[in-house]
C-alpha cells in the first residue's frame, strides 16, 4: 500500500517527491574473520572436540567426541564434519545417530548433516574409539575436527577444533590388604591378608580407572600410565572398618587409607594423591579391622 502511494505521488509531482521514499539500506560490510559476535541472520558453525581419557600409555585406548554447533542466528545448511584420529591410533568404532550420513576412509570420518542446523543448536556427537599400538612415548597426538556449511558465514576462524593426547610410559601400583588383628595400625607377622575388599585407583588428571571389586589373595599389582591417582576403598560396615592410618615412621608396614565418609551400610576411604613415575613402583597398603563375621 505504501509503495503504491509513493508511485502515485511521483507520477503527479515529478522528481520532487522522490526524496520522500525511504532509501533501502545497503548490507553491512563483512566483518573481519574471528570477530566475536555474528551479525543478525548469519550462520556461524563451530566444533568442539573432547575426550575424558587423554593421558594414555603406548598400548592404551580412548574415545573422543566431535560436536558441531551453530552459534549464529540463521540456520546452517549443508553442514559437513571432517573428523580425524590419526596414526598411531587405529579406529575400532564410529558411533553417531542417523542425523549424520558418514563415510570412513582411514583415519578420517566425513559426515554430512541430513537436515539444516538451527540457530543455537548442536548436532549429535560423532564419536571415534581408537586404540594405540606401540605409540612413541612423549609424542603428543591431536584429534582434529573441521566443520563447514554451504550457508554464508562471516567468520571461519572457529571452524576447527582439536584435542591433544599425551602418550606416557608406565609405572606400577602395588600393595596388600590385611586384617589388623590388634587394631594398632601396624602390619605385623601373623596378621592375615584379606580377600573380600575391593580397591580402585582413579586418575586425578583425566577419567581413567584401574582396580578390582574383590581381591583374590589379599595382594594387588597394576601396571598403569604414569600420572596422578587417588585410591578408593569401600568397606561393608557389617564386616570391616578402617584401621588407623599412617601410624609410626615405617611406611612399609602401616595403612595408607583414611576414612572420608560413610553411609548406613558402608565406610569409604581414600589414599593421598599418588604420582606414578615411569619404571617405578608406588605402594599402597590397606589395613582393616573386623567388626563382625568375615569371609
Secondary structure, DSSP 8 states (H G I E B T S, - for coil): -HHHHHHHHHHHHGGGGGGGS-----------TT-SS--TT-B-EEEEEE-S--EEETT-EEEEEEEEEE-SSS-B-S-EEEEEE-TTEEEEEEE--TTEEEEEETTEEEEEESS-B-TT-B---EEEEEEESS--TT--EEEEEEEE-SS-BS--TTSEEEEEEEEE-EEEEEEEEEE-TT-SSB--TT--B-SS--EEEEESSSS-EEEESS-SSSEEEEEEESSEEEEEEEEETTTEEE--SS-SS-TTSB---EEEEE-SSEEEEE---EE--TT-EEE--EEEEE-S---
